[in-house]
Amino acid sequence: MDASDYSELEGGLVRMLDRLKNEGTATKDPEADQFLRDNANAVLLGLLYDQRVLAETAFCGPLKLRQRLGHLDMRQIADMDRDAFEAVFVETPAVHRFTNKMVDTTQTVARAIADEYDGDASGLWREGTNAEVEKRVKKLPGFGPQKAAKLKYCLYYFGHRDLSD
């Protein structure tokens, strides 16, 4: 499967990728788009947040966190006091509408990335086939088969890796 061909997808990610191709911005926020291109952790968290909110809102979430925290360091996020992290997460506009679940899931994902990939989500996809990458991603909380399958499109369109078969 060619990672540039997302015709099998439906929903908000399709809308974002169509806008990226036609208008040059996926999220409608050039700064958020650039952050997604520059930061592997942002791509992973954006995809995590892409559930039951607009995709554009989801993929802007990591930039909101960086602006509020001054970083998107997975080790620091994992180590933060949960209540302090929640306070940052719920600042208006909230990072995600399902605050309790996403605060906990974000910190759990951050802990896994910190411990298993030295804080860098690109370690999930740096090596291996698409199937191997999907298998690794599905081990993370919040990443089922459908979401794991979307990763290759996000990686391709934000310039991190081409996982075409």
DSSP file with accessible surface (Angstrom, degrees, kcal/mol):
  #  RESIDUE AA STRUCTURE BP1 BP2  ACC     N-H-->O    O-->H-N    N-H-->O    O-->H-N    TCO  KAPPA ALPHA  PHI   PSI    X-CA   Y-CA   Z-CA
    1    1 A M              0   0   86      0, 0.0   164,-1.8     0, 0.0     2,-0.5   0.000 360.0 360.0 360.0 132.8    0.0    0.0    0.0
    2    2 A D    >   -     0   0   77    162,-0.2     3,-1.6     1,-0.1   162,-0.0  -0.675 360.0-146.7 -82.9 122.2    1.3    3.4   -1.0
    3    3 A A  T 3  S+     0   0    0     -2,-0.5   154,-0.2     1,-0.3    -1,-0.1   0.698  97.4  61.6 -65.7 -18.4    1.4    5.8    1.9
    4    4 A S  T 3  S+     0   0   31      1,-0.1     2,-0.9   152,-0.1    -1,-0.3   0.683  91.4  75.0 -80.7 -14.7    0.5    8.7   -0.4
    5    5 A D    <   +     0   0   71     -3,-1.6     3,-0.3     1,-0.1    -1,-0.1  -0.814  50.1 163.8-101.5  99.0   -2.8    7.1   -1.3
    6    6 A Y    >   +     0   0   17     -2,-0.9     3,-2.1     1,-0.2    -1,-0.1   0.092  33.9 121.6-101.5  24.0   -5.2    7.6    1.6
    7    7 A S  T 3   +     0   0   95      1,-0.3    -1,-0.2     7,-0.0    -2,-0.0   0.725  67.9  62.8 -63.0 -19.8   -8.3    6.8   -0.5
    8    8 A E  T 3  S+     0   0  107     -3,-0.3    -1,-0.3     2,-0.0     2,-0.1   0.650  91.1  87.5 -78.5 -14.1   -9.1    3.9    1.9
    9    9 A L    <   -     0   0   26     -3,-2.1     2,-0.3     2,-0.0    -3,-0.0  -0.446  57.6-165.8 -84.2 160.4   -9.5    6.3    4.8
   10   10 A E        +     0   0  167     -2,-0.1     3,-0.4     4,-0.0     4,-0.2  -0.911  42.8  23.9-133.5 162.9  -12.6    8.2    5.9
   11   11 A G  S  > S-     0   0   52     -2,-0.3     4,-1.7     1,-0.2     3,-0.5  -0.415 105.6 -14.5  92.7-157.3  -13.2   11.1    8.2
   12   12 A G  H  > S+     0   0   18      1,-0.2     4,-2.5     2,-0.2    -1,-0.2   0.789 125.1  58.1 -64.2 -34.6  -11.3   14.0    9.6
   13   13 A L  H  > S+     0   0    1     -3,-0.4     4,-2.7     2,-0.2    -1,-0.2   0.916 106.4  51.3 -64.3 -38.2   -7.8   12.8    8.7
   14   14 A V  H  > S+     0   0   28     -3,-0.5     4,-3.0     2,-0.2     5,-0.2   0.937 109.3  50.4 -60.6 -46.4   -8.9   12.7    5.0
   15   15 A R  H  X S+     0   0   97     -4,-1.7     4,-2.4     1,-0.2    -2,-0.2   0.924 112.1  48.1 -58.0 -43.3  -10.2   16.2    5.3
   16   16 A M  H  X S+     0   0    0     -4,-2.5     4,-2.5     2,-0.2    -2,-0.2   0.927 113.0  46.1 -64.4 -44.9   -6.9   17.3    6.8
   17   17 A L  H  X S+     0   0    0     -4,-2.7     4,-2.3     2,-0.2    -2,-0.2   0.886 111.7  52.1 -69.3 -35.7   -4.8   15.6    4.1
   18   18 A D  H  X S+     0   0   67     -4,-3.0     4,-2.4    -5,-0.2     5,-0.2   0.931 111.6  47.2 -61.5 -45.1   -7.0   17.0    1.3
   19   19 A R  H  X>S+     0   0   26     -4,-2.4     4,-3.7    -5,-0.2     5,-0.9   0.904 109.3  54.3 -64.6 -39.0   -6.5   20.5    2.8
   20   20 A L  H  X5S+     0   0   29     -4,-2.5     4,-1.2     4,-0.2    -1,-0.2   0.934 112.7  43.0 -59.8 -45.1   -2.8   19.9    3.1
   21   21 A K  H  <5S+     0   0  125     -4,-2.3    -2,-0.2     1,-0.2    -1,-0.2   0.889 125.1  34.0 -67.5 -38.4   -2.6   19.0   -0.6
   22   22 A N  H  <5S+     0   0  131     -4,-2.4    -2,-0.2    -5,-0.2    -3,-0.2   0.803 135.5  17.7 -90.7 -31.8   -4.9   21.8   -1.8
   23   23 A E  H  <5S-     0   0  139     -4,-3.7    -3,-0.2    -5,-0.2    -2,-0.2   0.481  97.0-115.6-121.3 -11.2   -4.1   24.6    0.6
   24   24 A G  S  <<S+     0   0   48     -4,-1.2     2,-0.4    -5,-0.9    -4,-0.2   0.483  86.6  86.5  88.9   1.4   -0.8   23.7    2.2
   25   25 A T        -     0   0   22     -6,-0.7    -2,-0.2     1,-0.1    -1,-0.1  -0.992  48.8-171.6-137.6 131.0   -2.0   23.4    5.7
   26   26 A A  S    S+     0   0    0     -2,-0.4    -7,-0.1     3,-0.1    -1,-0.1   0.889  92.1  31.1 -81.9 -43.3   -3.5   20.3    7.4
   27   27 A T  S    S-     0   0    6      2,-0.2    -1,-0.1    32,-0.1    33,-0.1   0.497 104.1-115.5 -95.8  -6.7   -4.7   21.8   10.6
   28   28 A K  S    S+     0   0  144    -12,-0.1    -3,-0.0     1,-0.1    -2,-0.0   0.428  96.5  93.4  77.1   2.6   -5.5   25.3    9.4
   29   29 A D     >  -     0   0   58      1,-0.1     4,-2.5    27,-0.1     3,-0.3  -0.914  62.0-162.6-126.4 102.4   -2.6   26.4   11.7
   30   30 A P  H  > S+     0   0   94      0, 0.0     4,-2.5     0, 0.0     5,-0.2   0.848  92.3  54.4 -55.3 -34.5    0.7   26.7   10.0
   31   31 A E  H  > S+     0   0   96      2,-0.2     4,-2.3     1,-0.2     5,-0.2   0.921 109.4  46.9 -66.5 -41.4    2.6   26.7   13.3
   32   32 A A  H  > S+     0   0    1     -3,-0.3     4,-2.3     2,-0.2    -1,-0.2   0.918 111.7  51.6 -65.3 -41.6    0.9   23.4   14.3
   33   33 A D  H  X S+     0   0    0     -4,-2.5     4,-1.7     1,-0.2    -2,-0.2   0.928 110.6  48.2 -59.9 -44.7    1.6   21.9   10.9
   34   34 A Q  H  X S+     0   0   82     -4,-2.5     4,-2.2     1,-0.2    -1,-0.2   0.904 109.2  53.0 -64.0 -39.5    5.3   22.8   11.2
   35   35 A F  H  X S+     0   0   12     -4,-2.3     4,-2.0     1,-0.2     7,-0.2   0.907 107.2  52.2 -63.4 -37.9    5.4   21.4   14.8
   36   36 A L  H  < S+     0   0    1     -4,-2.3     7,-0.3     1,-0.2    -1,-0.2   0.865 111.8  46.8 -64.7 -34.4    4.0   18.1   13.4
   37   37 A R  H  < S+     0   0   90     -4,-1.7    -2,-0.2     1,-0.2    -1,-0.2   0.851 118.6  41.0 -72.7 -34.2    6.8   18.1   10.8
   38   38 A D  H  < S+     0   0  113     -4,-2.2     2,-0.5     1,-0.2    -2,-0.2   0.676 111.8  53.7 -87.6 -21.8    9.5   18.9   13.3
   39   39 A N     X  -     0   0   39     -4,-2.0     4,-1.5    -5,-0.2     3,-0.4  -0.934  53.2-165.4-131.3 112.8    8.5   16.7   16.3
   40   40 A A  H  > S+     0   0   10     -2,-0.5     4,-2.1     1,-0.2     5,-0.2   0.869  94.9  57.3 -61.0 -37.5    7.8   13.0   16.2
   41   41 A N  H  > S+     0   0   14      1,-0.2     4,-2.6     2,-0.2    -1,-0.2   0.877 102.7  55.7 -63.0 -33.6    6.2   13.1   19.6
   42   42 A A  H  > S+     0   0    0     -3,-0.4     4,-2.8    -7,-0.2    -1,-0.2   0.908 106.3  49.7 -64.9 -42.2    3.7   15.7   18.2
   43   43 A V  H  X S+     0   0    0     -4,-1.5     4,-2.3    -7,-0.3     5,-0.2   0.943 112.3  47.6 -62.0 -46.6    2.6   13.3   15.4
   44   44 A L  H  X S+     0   0    0     -4,-2.1     4,-2.3     1,-0.2    -2,-0.2   0.942 115.7  43.4 -62.4 -46.1    2.1   10.4   17.8
   45   45 A L  H  X S+     0   0    0     -4,-2.6     4,-2.6     2,-0.2    -1,-0.2   0.891 110.5  55.9 -69.4 -37.0    0.1   12.5   20.3
   46   46 A G  H  X S+     0   0    0     -4,-2.8     4,-0.7    -5,-0.2    -1,-0.2   0.936 110.2  45.6 -58.7 -43.7   -1.9   14.2   17.5
   47   47 A L  H >< S+     0   0    0     -4,-2.3     3,-0.8     1,-0.2    -2,-0.2   0.907 110.5  54.1 -67.1 -38.7   -3.0   10.8   16.3
   48   48 A L  H 3< S+     0   0    0     -4,-2.3    -2,-0.2     1,-0.2    -1,-0.2   0.929 109.2  48.4 -57.6 -43.8   -3.7    9.7   19.9
   49   49 A Y  H 3< S+     0   0    0     -4,-2.6     2,-2.6     9,-0.2    -1,-0.2   0.605  82.8 102.4 -76.3  -9.1   -6.0   12.7   20.3
   50   50 A D    <<  +     0   0   20     -3,-0.8     2,-0.3    -4,-0.7    -1,-0.2  -0.423  56.1 104.1 -78.9  70.4   -7.8   12.1   17.0
   51   51 A Q  S    S-     0   0   54     -2,-2.6     3,-0.1     3,-0.1    -3,-0.0  -0.899  90.8 -14.5-153.8 121.0  -10.9   10.5   18.6
   52   52 A R  S    S+     0   0  182     -2,-0.3     2,-0.3     1,-0.2    -2,-0.1   0.688 116.7  80.9  60.6  24.5  -14.3   12.1   19.0
   53   53 A V  S    S-     0   0   28     -4,-0.1    -1,-0.2    43,-0.0   -41,-0.1  -0.939  98.3 -75.0-140.2 164.7  -13.0   15.6   18.3
   54   54 A L     >  -     0   0  106     -2,-0.3     4,-2.5     1,-0.1     3,-0.3  -0.360  41.0-127.4 -58.2 138.2  -12.2   17.3   15.0
   55   55 A A  H  > S+     0   0    1      1,-0.2     4,-2.8     2,-0.2     5,-0.2   0.888 110.4  56.1 -56.3 -39.6   -9.0   16.0   13.5
   56   56 A E  H  > S+     0   0   15      1,-0.2     4,-1.0     2,-0.2    -1,-0.2   0.911 108.7  46.9 -60.9 -40.9   -7.7   19.5   13.2
   57   57 A T  H  > S+     0   0   53     -3,-0.3     4,-0.9     2,-0.2     3,-0.4   0.924 111.9  51.6 -64.6 -44.2   -8.3   20.1   17.0
   58   58 A A  H >< S+     0   0    0     -4,-2.5     3,-0.9     1,-0.2    -2,-0.2   0.934 110.7  46.1 -58.9 -48.0   -6.6   16.8   17.8
   59   59 A F  H 3< S+     0   0    1     -4,-2.8     4,-0.3     1,-0.3    -1,-0.2   0.646 109.1  55.7 -77.8 -11.2   -3.5   17.5   15.8
   60   60 A C  H 3X S+     0   0   19     -4,-1.0     4,-2.0    -3,-0.4     3,-0.4   0.626  87.4  85.4 -86.2 -15.4   -3.2   21.0   17.2
   61   61 A G  H <X S+     0   0    0     -3,-0.9     4,-2.3    -4,-0.9     5,-0.2   0.889  83.4  53.2 -54.5 -46.3   -3.2   19.5   20.7
   62   62 A P  H  > S+     0   0    0      0, 0.0     4,-2.4     0, 0.0    -1,-0.2   0.894 108.1  50.9 -61.3 -36.0    0.5   18.7   20.9
   63   63 A L  H  > S+     0   0    4     -3,-0.4     4,-2.9    -4,-0.3     5,-0.2   0.920 107.8  53.3 -66.2 -40.2    1.4   22.4   20.0
   64   64 A K  H  X S+     0   0   31     -4,-2.0     4,-2.1     1,-0.2    -1,-0.2   0.924 109.6  49.1 -58.0 -44.6   -1.0   23.6   22.8
   65   65 A L  H  X S+     0   0    0     -4,-2.3     4,-3.1     1,-0.2     6,-0.4   0.933 111.4  48.2 -61.2 -46.9    0.9   21.3   25.2
   66   66 A R  H  X S+     0   0   79     -4,-2.4     4,-2.6     1,-0.2    -2,-0.2   0.915 111.4  50.4 -61.1 -41.5    4.3   22.6   24.1
   67   67 A Q  H  < S+     0   0  108     -4,-2.9    -1,-0.2     1,-0.2    -2,-0.2   0.894 117.8  39.5 -63.2 -37.4    3.1   26.2   24.3
   68   68 A R  H  < S+     0   0   54     -4,-2.1    -2,-0.2    -5,-0.2    -1,-0.2   0.834 126.4  33.4 -82.0 -35.2    1.8   25.7   27.9
   69   69 A L  H  < S-     0   0   34     -4,-3.1    -3,-0.2     2,-0.3    -2,-0.2   0.671  99.3-125.5 -92.6 -23.8    4.6   23.4   29.1
   70   70 A G  S  < S+     0   0   65     -4,-2.6     2,-0.3    -5,-0.4    -4,-0.2   0.505  85.9  37.5  86.9   4.1    7.5   25.0   27.2
   71   71 A H        -     0   0   38     -6,-0.4    -2,-0.3    -5,-0.2    -1,-0.2  -0.965  65.5-137.1-165.3 171.6    8.4   21.5   25.8
   72   72 A L        +     0   0   10     -2,-0.3     2,-0.6    -3,-0.1   -31,-0.1  -0.343  47.1 155.0-133.3  48.8    6.9   18.3   24.6
   73   73 A D     >  -     0   0   61      1,-0.2     4,-2.5    -7,-0.1     5,-0.2  -0.690  35.2-153.7 -82.7 116.2    9.4   16.1   26.4
   74   74 A M  H  > S+     0   0    0     -2,-0.6     4,-2.6    45,-0.6    40,-0.2   0.849  92.5  53.1 -63.8 -35.5    7.9   12.7   27.0
   75   75 A R  H  > S+     0   0   92      2,-0.2     4,-2.0     1,-0.2    -1,-0.2   0.944 111.5  45.5 -65.6 -45.1   10.0   12.0   30.1
   76   76 A Q  H  > S+     0   0  100      2,-0.2     4,-1.0     1,-0.2    -2,-0.2   0.904 113.6  49.7 -64.8 -39.9    8.9   15.2   31.8
   77   77 A I  H >< S+     0   0    0     -4,-2.5     3,-0.7     1,-0.2    -1,-0.2   0.930 111.3  49.2 -63.9 -44.7    5.3   14.7   30.8
   78   78 A A  H 3< S+     0   0   17     -4,-2.6    -1,-0.2     1,-0.2    -2,-0.2   0.873 114.0  46.4 -61.7 -35.7    5.4   11.2   32.2
   79   79 A D  H 3< S+     0   0  101     -4,-2.0    -1,-0.2    -5,-0.2    -2,-0.2   0.570  88.1 112.4 -85.7 -10.3    6.9   12.4   35.4
   80   80 A M  S << S-     0   0   48     -4,-1.0     2,-0.1    -3,-0.7    -3,-0.0  -0.308  82.2 -98.0 -64.0 146.3    4.6   15.3   36.0
   81   81 A D     >  -     0   0  103      1,-0.1     4,-2.6     2,-0.0     5,-0.2  -0.433  34.9-127.9 -57.2 132.6    2.2   15.3   38.9
   82   82 A R  H  > S+     0   0   64      1,-0.2     4,-2.8     2,-0.2     5,-0.2   0.901 106.8  48.8 -57.6 -43.8   -1.1   14.2   37.4
   83   83 A D  H  > S+     0   0  106      2,-0.2     4,-2.2     1,-0.2    -1,-0.2   0.899 111.5  49.8 -65.6 -38.2   -3.1   17.1   38.8
   84   84 A A  H  > S+     0   0   43      2,-0.2     4,-1.6     1,-0.2    -1,-0.2   0.909 112.3  47.9 -66.1 -41.0   -0.6   19.6   37.5
   85   85 A F  H  X S+     0   0    0     -4,-2.6     4,-2.5     1,-0.2    -2,-0.2   0.927 110.2  52.3 -65.8 -41.6   -0.6   18.0   34.1
   86   86 A E  H  X S+     0   0   51     -4,-2.8     4,-2.3    -5,-0.2    -2,-0.2   0.908 105.1  55.7 -60.6 -40.2   -4.4   18.0   34.1
   87   87 A A  H  X S+     0   0   56     -4,-2.2     4,-0.6     1,-0.2    -1,-0.2   0.901 111.2  44.0 -60.1 -40.2   -4.4   21.7   34.9
   88   88 A V  H >< S+     0   0   20     -4,-1.6     3,-0.7     1,-0.2    -1,-0.2   0.908 112.4  53.7 -68.4 -40.6   -2.3   22.4   31.8
   89   89 A F  H 3< S+     0   0    0     -4,-2.5     6,-2.5     1,-0.2     7,-0.4   0.837 109.1  47.0 -64.8 -34.9   -4.4   20.1   29.7
   90   90 A V  H 3< S+     0   0   61     -4,-2.3    -1,-0.2     4,-0.2     4,-0.2   0.537  78.1 123.8 -92.2  -5.2   -7.7   21.8   30.6
   91   91 A E  S << S-     0   0   92     -3,-0.7     4,-0.1    -4,-0.6   -23,-0.0  -0.238  79.7 -60.7 -51.1 144.5   -6.6   25.4   30.0
   92   92 A T  S    S+     0   0  139      1,-0.2    -1,-0.1     2,-0.1     2,-0.1  -0.577 134.4  35.4 -77.2 130.8   -8.9   27.0   27.5
   93   93 A P  S    S-     0   0   78      0, 0.0    -1,-0.2     0, 0.0    -2,-0.1   0.559 102.1-135.7 -77.9 141.7   -9.0   25.8   24.8
   94   94 A A        -     0   0   35     -4,-0.2    -4,-0.2     1,-0.1     3,-0.1  -0.210  10.4-126.7 -60.7 150.7   -8.6   22.4   26.2
   95   95 A V  S    S-     0   0    0     -6,-2.5     2,-0.3     1,-0.3   -34,-0.1   0.899  93.2  -1.6 -64.8 -38.9   -6.2   20.0   24.6
   96   96 A H        -     0   0    3     -7,-0.4    -1,-0.3   -35,-0.1     3,-0.1  -0.992  65.6-126.9-152.2 149.3   -9.0   17.4   24.3
   97   97 A R  S    S+     0   0  157     -2,-0.3     2,-1.2     1,-0.2     3,-0.2   0.761 103.8  64.4 -72.5 -24.4  -12.6   17.3   25.4
   98   98 A F     >  +     0   0   69      1,-0.2     4,-2.6     2,-0.1     5,-0.3  -0.607  69.7 169.6 -97.8  74.7  -12.2   14.0   27.3
   99   99 A T  H  >  +     0   0   28     -2,-1.2     4,-3.0     1,-0.2     5,-0.3   0.909  65.5  47.3 -57.4 -55.8   -9.8   15.4   29.8
  100  100 A N  H  > S+     0   0   99      1,-0.2     4,-2.0     2,-0.2     5,-0.2   0.936 117.0  42.5 -58.0 -49.1   -9.6   12.6   32.4
  101  101 A K  H  > S+     0   0  107      1,-0.2     4,-2.8     2,-0.2    -1,-0.2   0.934 118.1  45.2 -63.0 -44.9   -9.1    9.8   29.9
  102  102 A M  H  X S+     0   0    1     -4,-2.6     4,-2.7     2,-0.2     5,-0.2   0.837 109.3  54.4 -74.7 -31.6   -6.6   11.8   27.7
  103  103 A V  H  X S+     0   0    0     -4,-3.0     4,-2.2    -5,-0.3    -1,-0.2   0.968 114.9  41.3 -60.9 -50.2   -4.6   13.1   30.6
  104  104 A D  H  X S+     0   0   71     -4,-2.0     4,-2.3    -5,-0.3    -2,-0.2   0.928 117.0  47.3 -64.1 -45.0   -4.1    9.6   31.9
  105  105 A T  H  X S+     0   0   14     -4,-2.8     4,-2.9    -5,-0.2     5,-0.3   0.909 110.5  52.6 -65.9 -40.7   -3.5    8.1   28.4
  106  106 A T  H  X S+     0   0    0     -4,-2.7     4,-3.0     1,-0.2    -1,-0.2   0.935 111.1  46.5 -59.8 -45.5   -1.0   10.9   27.4
  107  107 A Q  H  X S+     0   0   23     -4,-2.2     4,-2.3    -5,-0.2    -1,-0.2   0.893 113.1  49.5 -67.8 -33.9    1.0   10.3   30.6
  108  108 A T  H  X S+     0   0   79     -4,-2.3     4,-2.2     2,-0.2    -2,-0.2   0.923 113.6  45.4 -69.2 -43.0    1.0    6.5   30.0
  109  109 A V  H  X S+     0   0    0     -4,-2.9     4,-2.7     2,-0.2     5,-0.2   0.929 112.2  52.4 -63.4 -44.0    2.0    6.9   26.4
  110  110 A A  H  X S+     0   0    0     -4,-3.0     4,-2.9    -5,-0.3    -2,-0.2   0.906 108.4  50.7 -59.7 -40.8    4.7    9.4   27.4
  111  111 A R  H  X S+     0   0   76     -4,-2.3     4,-2.9     2,-0.2     5,-0.3   0.930 110.8  48.7 -62.7 -44.4    6.1    6.9   30.0
  112  112 A A  H  X S+     0   0   15     -4,-2.2     4,-2.9     2,-0.2     5,-0.4   0.929 114.1  45.6 -62.8 -42.9    6.2    4.1   27.3
  113  113 A I  H  X S+     0   0    0     -4,-2.7     6,-2.3     1,-0.2     4,-1.9   0.911 114.5  48.9 -67.7 -40.6    8.0    6.4   24.9
  114  114 A A  H  X S+     0   0    1     -4,-2.9     4,-0.5     4,-0.3    -2,-0.2   0.936 119.8  36.7 -63.0 -45.3   10.4    7.7   27.6
  115  115 A D  H  < S+     0   0  105     -4,-2.9    -2,-0.2    -5,-0.2    -1,-0.2   0.873 128.5  30.2 -77.8 -40.0   11.2    4.2   28.8
  116  116 A E  H  < S+     0   0  126     -4,-2.9    -3,-0.2    -5,-0.3    -2,-0.2   0.713 131.9  27.7 -96.3 -22.8   11.3    2.2   25.5
  117  117 A Y  H >< S-     0   0   50     -4,-1.9     3,-2.1    -5,-0.4     6,-0.3   0.033 105.1-106.6-131.5  24.8   12.4    4.8   23.0
  118  118 A D  T 3< S-     0   0  129     -4,-0.5    -4,-0.3     1,-0.3    -3,-0.2   0.825  79.2 -57.1  54.6  33.5   14.5    7.3   25.0
  119  119 A G  T 3  S+     0   0   13     -6,-2.3     2,-0.6     1,-0.1   -45,-0.6   0.488 114.6 111.7  82.6   4.4   11.7    9.9   24.9
  120  120 A D    X   -     0   0   59     -3,-2.1     3,-2.3    -7,-0.5     4,-0.2  -0.912  52.5-160.7-120.3 108.9   11.6   10.0   21.1
  121  121 A A  T >> S+     0   0    0     -2,-0.6     3,-2.4     1,-0.3     4,-0.5   0.746  85.6  77.4 -59.8 -22.4    8.5    8.6   19.4
  122  122 A S  H >> S+     0   0   19      1,-0.3     4,-2.0     2,-0.2     3,-0.9   0.766  78.1  74.6 -62.7 -18.9   10.4    8.2   16.1
  123  123 A G  H <4 S+     0   0   13     -3,-2.3     4,-0.4    -6,-0.3    -1,-0.3   0.771  86.9  62.7 -61.5 -23.8   12.0    5.1   17.7
  124  124 A L  H <4 S+     0   0    0     -3,-2.4    -1,-0.3    -4,-0.2    -2,-0.2   0.849 121.3  18.4 -65.6 -35.9    8.6    3.4   17.0
  125  125 A W  H << S+     0   0    6     -3,-0.9    -2,-0.2    -4,-0.5    -1,-0.2   0.410  92.4 100.3-120.8   0.9    9.0    3.8   13.3
  126  126 A R  S  < S+     0   0  138     -4,-2.0     2,-0.3    -5,-0.2    -3,-0.1   0.881  94.2  22.9 -57.6 -38.7   12.7    4.5   12.6
  127  127 A E  S    S+     0   0  147     -4,-0.4     2,-0.1     2,-0.1    -1,-0.1  -0.917  97.3  41.0-128.7 154.8   13.2    0.9   11.6
  128  128 A G  S    S-     0   0   25     -2,-0.3     2,-0.1     4,-0.1    -4,-0.0  -0.188  79.3 -61.1 104.0 168.1   11.1   -1.9   10.3
  129  129 A T     >  -     0   0   76      1,-0.1     4,-2.6    -2,-0.1     5,-0.2  -0.305  53.7 -99.1 -80.1 170.5    8.2   -2.5    7.9
  130  130 A N  H  > S+     0   0   13     33,-0.2     4,-3.0     1,-0.2     5,-0.2   0.916 125.7  52.6 -57.1 -43.3    4.8   -0.9    8.1
  131  131 A A  H  > S+     0   0   68      1,-0.2     4,-2.1     2,-0.2    -1,-0.2   0.902 110.0  48.1 -61.8 -40.3    3.5   -4.2    9.7
  132  132 A E  H  > S+     0   0   94      2,-0.2     4,-2.0     1,-0.2    -1,-0.2   0.909 112.4  48.6 -67.3 -40.7    6.3   -4.1   12.4
  133  133 A V  H  X S+     0   0    1     -4,-2.6     4,-2.7     2,-0.2     5,-0.2   0.937 110.7  50.5 -64.5 -46.0    5.6   -0.4   13.1
  134  134 A E  H  X S+     0   0   37     -4,-3.0     4,-2.6     1,-0.2    -1,-0.2   0.908 108.3  53.4 -58.4 -41.1    1.9   -1.0   13.5
  135  135 A K  H  X S+     0   0  142     -4,-2.1     4,-0.6    -5,-0.2    -1,-0.2   0.917 111.0  46.0 -61.0 -42.9    2.6   -3.9   15.8
  136  136 A R  H >< S+     0   0   61     -4,-2.0     3,-1.0     1,-0.2     4,-0.3   0.923 113.2  49.1 -65.8 -43.4    4.7   -1.6   18.1
  137  137 A V  H >< S+     0   0    0     -4,-2.7     3,-2.1     1,-0.2    -2,-0.2   0.885 102.4  61.6 -66.2 -37.8    2.2    1.2   18.0
  138  138 A K  H 3< S+     0   0   95     -4,-2.6    -1,-0.2     1,-0.3     5,-0.2   0.699  92.4  67.2 -64.8 -15.3   -0.7   -1.1   18.9
  139  139 A K  T << S+     0   0  156     -3,-1.0    -1,-0.3    -4,-0.6    -2,-0.2   0.681  85.7  88.4 -75.3 -17.7    1.0   -1.9   22.2
  140  140 A L  S X  S-     0   0   10     -3,-2.1     3,-1.5    -4,-0.3   -31,-0.1  -0.582  92.2-102.9 -80.8 144.9    0.5    1.7   23.3
  141  141 A P  T 3  S+     0   0   50      0, 0.0    -1,-0.1     0, 0.0    -2,-0.1  -0.378 106.7  25.6 -64.2 141.5   -2.7    2.6   25.1
  142  142 A G  T 3  S+     0   0   30     -4,-0.1     2,-0.6     1,-0.1    -4,-0.1   0.448  96.9 104.2  87.1   0.3   -5.2    4.4   22.9
  143  143 A F    <   +     0   0    7     -3,-1.5    -3,-0.1    -5,-0.2    -1,-0.1  -0.812  43.0 167.7-121.2  90.4   -3.9    2.9   19.6
  144  144 A G     >  -     0   0   36     -2,-0.6     4,-2.8    -5,-0.1     5,-0.2  -0.188  55.8 -79.2 -85.0-173.3   -6.0    0.1   18.2
  145  145 A P  H  > S+     0   0   89      0, 0.0     4,-2.0     0, 0.0     5,-0.1   0.876 128.0  49.2 -58.3 -42.7   -5.7   -1.4   14.8
  146  146 A Q  H  > S+     0   0  166      2,-0.2     4,-1.1     1,-0.2    -3,-0.0   0.932 114.7  43.7 -66.0 -44.2   -7.5    1.4   12.9
  147  147 A K  H >> S+     0   0   23      1,-0.2     4,-0.8     2,-0.2     3,-0.6   0.918 112.4  52.7 -68.2 -40.7   -5.5    4.2   14.5
  148  148 A A  H >< S+     0   0    0     -4,-2.8     3,-0.8     1,-0.2     4,-0.5   0.887 106.2  54.9 -61.5 -36.1   -2.2    2.3   14.1
  149  149 A A  H 3< S+     0   0   26     -4,-2.0     3,-0.4     1,-0.2     4,-0.4   0.788 102.8  57.1 -69.0 -25.2   -3.1    1.9   10.4
  150  150 A K  H XX S+     0   0   50     -4,-1.1     4,-1.8    -3,-0.6     3,-0.8   0.704  86.4  81.1 -76.3 -20.4   -3.4    5.7   10.1
  151  151 A L  H <X S+     0   0    1     -4,-0.8     4,-3.0    -3,-0.8     5,-0.3   0.892  83.2  59.3 -56.4 -41.6    0.1    6.3   11.4
  152  152 A K  H 3> S+     0   0   10     -4,-0.5     4,-2.1    -3,-0.4    11,-0.3   0.864 106.4  48.4 -60.7 -32.4    1.7    5.6    8.0
  153  153 A Y  H <> S+     0   0    0     -3,-0.8     4,-2.8    -4,-0.4     5,-0.2   0.915 112.1  48.5 -72.0 -41.8   -0.3    8.4    6.4
  154  154 A C  H  X S+     0   0    0     -4,-1.8     4,-2.0     1,-0.2     6,-0.3   0.928 112.8  48.2 -62.6 -43.9    0.6   10.8    9.1
  155  155 A L  H  <>S+     0   0    0     -4,-3.0     5,-2.7     2,-0.2     6,-0.9   0.912 114.6  46.2 -63.6 -42.0    4.3    9.9    8.9
  156  156 A Y  H ><5S+     0   0   86     -4,-2.1     3,-1.3    -5,-0.3    -2,-0.2   0.963 115.8  42.8 -64.9 -52.2    4.3   10.3    5.2
  157  157 A Y  H 3<5S+     0   0   36     -4,-2.8    -1,-0.2     1,-0.3    -2,-0.2   0.736 115.7  48.1 -75.1 -20.2    2.4   13.6    4.9
  158  158 A F  T 3<5S-     0   0    2     -4,-2.0    -1,-0.3    -5,-0.2    -2,-0.2   0.312 116.2-113.9-100.6   9.9    4.3   15.2    7.8
  159  159 A G  T < 5S+     0   0   67     -3,-1.3    -3,-0.2    -4,-0.2    -4,-0.1   0.686  81.0 117.2  78.6  22.7    7.6   14.1    6.4
  160  160 A H  S   <S-     0   0   51     -5,-2.7     2,-0.3     1,-0.3    -4,-0.2   0.876  81.4 -24.5 -91.1 -41.5    8.8   11.6    9.0
  161  161 A R        -     0   0   75     -6,-0.9     2,-0.7    -9,-0.2    -1,-0.3  -0.918  48.0-127.2-169.7 145.4    9.0    8.3    7.0
  162  162 A D        +     0   0   83     -2,-0.3    -9,-0.1    -3,-0.1   -10,-0.1  -0.889  24.2 177.8 -98.3 110.6    7.5    6.6    4.0
  163  163 A L        +     0   0    4     -2,-0.7   -33,-0.2   -11,-0.3    -1,-0.1  -0.008  24.5 148.9-102.0  28.4    6.1    3.2    5.1
  164  164 A S              0   0   41      1,-0.1  -162,-0.2   -12,-0.1   -34,-0.1  -0.332 360.0 360.0 -60.4 143.0    4.8    2.2    1.7
  165  165 A D              0   0  139   -164,-1.8    -1,-0.1   -36,-0.1  -162,-0.1  -0.380 360.0 360.0 -73.0 360.0    4.9   -1.5    1.1
